[in-house]
Amino acid sequence: MSGVSAGARRLPAPSLRPYLGRYDGYLLHGFDPGVHVGMPSTTITVILTIDEPIDVPVSSHPGQAGGRWDALAGGLTLRPTLIAHNGYQHGIQLAVTPLGARALFGIPAGELGEWIVDLSDLLGPDAERVRERIAATSDWRARFAVLDEVFCARVAALDPRRLEMDANLRRAWRLLTDPAGAPAVARVAHDIGWSRRHLAARFTGEFGITPKEAARLTRFEVSHRLLRRPEVSIAEVAAATGYYDQAHMARDWRESAGCPPSVWRAREVFPFVQDDGVPSEKGWEHDRNNPYRNDRYRDEDGPGVADVHLP
């Protein structure tokens, strides 16, 4: 069955960009029922559904049962989440940075761990109010304006002390999640003047993953984005992203995606969710036979996968 992916993208208001990545609005319909793999990433995934709840039969946390949510947030993890669908999905996906966890939720990302939680546990009544307002209009521009309004208000009302992330942790995170390649953990520890043990303890407490896992997660995330380019071979991606070889990348993918990249490429049918491209709030549509059209693999406000050079 030929599915259609429609939606819109836009960067949040400038004051929110330290806390949020791009707004990804999506309307996927006409696909065969199946299971979509929600990939691990270096941001906290937030999903606000429109129309139908999201069905998660397998959570990224091994100790968490599956469930259905109208709106959810998932912490940083190196494991995939499985999302069951009937061929139709409609909503907005957000990428919350670790600093955004403090700004919008009032907690460090480490407190979420690998768990999936109801968004109301983090935003209180704002979660349902936002969902009702974005569902009340079909205009993506208006929906994104609602998100800007609510999140700007939350940041403005925040106790500034909740934003106080240690400067050394901020620098360590930037270094270890550089899409062009992370330095060794020992070098990062030396750079900020901490021992490796102290860095590991403080880093894990703040972000919920270890320094080594952050670098590994970034490499996986970059490889995932590059593999959406149909003209790029798996061998080229492995070489560009610092894996020893294809077998090394395949092992990493089995743990983080549940399958090797060749299998994921063959199975994946949803082209829009977690896909990279040109931010635009005007709306767009394409079919599954051309999911890569116009993708630049880079947002306007920072480095992206375009900075990773293929051999």
N, C-alpha and C positions, 0 to 999 in steps of 0.2 A: 504494500500500500504506500502511495506517495504522500508524505506528510508535508505540511506547510508550517514554517516558522515565521511569525511576525512579532513585532515589538519595537522597542526604542531604547536608546542609551543616552545617558547624560552624566557628566561629572557633577557632583554636588556643589552647593554654594562654596565660593572660595574659602570662607572661614571654616568649613567642615572638612576640607581636603586632608588635613593631618589625621583625621579620624575615620574617614570613609573613602573607599574607592568609588568606582563608577556605579551609578544606578543602572541595573539591567532589567528592563521590563520585557516580559516574554509572553507570547500566546502561541502555543504549540498545539496543532490539531491535525487530524487525519492520519496519524501514525498508527501502526499496529500496536496493540497492548504489549507491554513488556516491562523490563527493568532498566533503569538508567543508573549509571555509576556516578555518584557524587564524589568528585575527586578531592583529596586533601589539598590544602593551600596554606599560604602564609598569612591569611587573614581569617577572621571569624566569619563564617557564613551565616547570614540572616536571610530568611525567606518569608515574605508576606504573600500569602496566597490570595487569589481572587476566584470566586465561585466555589472551588472544591478544595478540601484539605489535602495536604501532602501526605502520602502514605510511605512510611519508612519501615520496611520489614526487617532490615538489618542495620543496626546503628554502628557507628565507627567505634564505640566503646564496647569491648567484649562483654562487659557485665551489664549492659543495658538492653532491655527488650525493645523490640520495635514499637511503633506507635503511629498515630495520625495527629497532625498539627495544622491549625489554621495559620499559625505563625511560629517560627522556631529560630533558635540560634544554636550553632554547633561550634564547639571550641577547636583549638588547634590540635591536629592529629596527623599521624602518618598512615592511618587506615581509611579505606573507602567507606562510604555510606551507600546503601542500595535503596533506590527510590522506585517503587512500583507505580505504574501508570496505565491508564486505559486508552492511551493514545492522545490524551488531552491534558495540557497543563497551562495554567494562567497565573501570573503573579509578578513579583519584583524580587530580584535577588540583590543583596547588598554585601559588600566586602568591608568589614569593620577591622581597622588596624588595632594592634595591641594598645596604642595610646587611646584609640577610640573606645576600647572596652572601658577604660577609666572615665572618659569624657561622657559617654552615652549611658553606660550601665552602672558606673560608680564602683567598679571592681577591676582588679587586674585580670588579664586574660587567663592567668594560671588558675584562678578560682573556678573557671569553667571546666578546665581539664579537657578530656575528650568527649564530654557528655553533650547530648542534645537536650535542650531545655525549651519549655514554652516561652515565647518572647515576653509574655506578660510577667514572668518571674523576674525579668530584667528591667522592663520598661513600665511595669505596673499598668494602670488603665490606659496609658498612651498607646499601648500595643493594639488594643481592640479599636480605639478611636481612629488610629491611623488606617487600620485595615478597612474599617467601615467607610472612611472618606475616600480611599483610593478605589474602592469597589463601586462607589456612587457615581463615578465618571468613567468614560471610556477614553478620555484624552490623556495621553502620556505626559504631556507638558504639565497639565494640572496635577496629575498624580505625583510627579517629581517635585512640584512646588509644595505639596503637602509635606513630603519628607523633609525638604529644606526648612519649612516653617517649624515643624515639630522638633527636629534635631537641633536647630539653632536655638530654640527656646530652652532645650535641655542643657545645652552647653552654657548658655547665659546664666542659668540658675544653679550651675554646679559650684560646689565648694572648691575653690582653687587648689586646696590641699590634696584633693583626690586625683589631681593631674600630675602630682609630683612623682614622676618616675626618675630614678637615679640616672644621672647623665651618662655614667659608664655603661649602664644597661642599654640605654638608647643607642650608644655608639656600637656596642657589641651586636645589637640586633641589626643595625644598618650594615655592618661588615659581614655578618654571617648570612644575611639574606640578599646580598648583592647578586642580581641575576647574571652578572658577568663572571661570577665565580667567587667563592668565599675563601678567605685565608684559613690556615690551620687554626684550630681552637687555641693551641698553645701560643700562637702568635697574637691572637686577639687578647688573650689574658695578659700577655706581656705588654701589649699596646696600652691597655687601660690600667696597668699596675696592680692587677689582682693575681692570685694564684689560680690555677685551673680548678681546684676544688671549690674555692670561694665563688668563682665565676659560675660553675655548674650549679651550685646551690642557689645563688641569687637569681640566675637566669631562669632556672626551672620554676622557681617560686613566682616569678613575674609573668612568664609566658606559658608555662605548662608543658614545655618540651625542653630538652637539653640543648646546649649549644651545637653539639654534633648533629642532633636531629633537625635543628633549624637549617643548617647547611644542606643536609640531605633532602629536606622537604623543599628547599628552594630549587635544588637541582632537578628534582622530580617535577616541580611545577613548571619550570622552564621547558623541560623535555615534553611535557604534556601540551604546552602551547605550540611548540614547534611542530609537533606531530599532527597538528591540525592543518598544516600545509601539505596538501596531497602530493606536491612535486618534490618534497624532501624525503629522502630515504631514512629508514630507521638507523642505519649505520652512520649517516651524516649527523643525525641528532645525537647519537651516543657520543660521537667524537666532539661535537660542538659543546656539549654540556658537561664534559669532564668525566664520563664513565670510562672505565678501562677498555671495555668493548661492548658489543651488543648483548652478550650473555650477562654481563654485569648489570646493564640497564634492565634486562628482562627480569632478573632476580629482584631488583628494586621495585619494578612495576608489579610483580606478583604480590608483593606485600602491600604496596600503596594503592594499587588499582584493582587487585584481585585477579589480574591476568596479565600476560605479557603485552607489549604495545601492539604487536601484530594482530592479536585477537581483539584488543580494544578498537583498533582502527576498523576492523571488519564488522564489529557489532554495533558500534555507536551510531545512533540514528538522530539524536537531538543535536542540531548544529548550533543552537543559540546559547543555552544556559552554560555558563562558565567559559564561553568563547570570547576571544579578544577581537576588537575591531575599532572602527571609527565611532567615537561617542556622538550620538545624534538623538535629539528628543523629538524629531519630526515624525518618526515612525518609519518602518521599512518592512519588507516581506521578501522571503525567498523560499525555494523548496529544497528538499533534502538532496537533490541531485546537484546543487551548486551551493554548498554551505560555506564556502570559503571566499566568496566574492567580496572584494573591497576590504578584506581584513588587513590591517596594518600591524597587528600585534604590538600596539603601543598606545598608551593613554597620553594625553597632552601634557600632563603635569609631572612627569617623572620618567626615569629610565624604564625600559621594558625589554621584551624579548628581542626587539629589533637591535639591541646592543650586543646580542650574542652572535658572533660571526660563524657562519657555516663554513666548513672546509671547502 
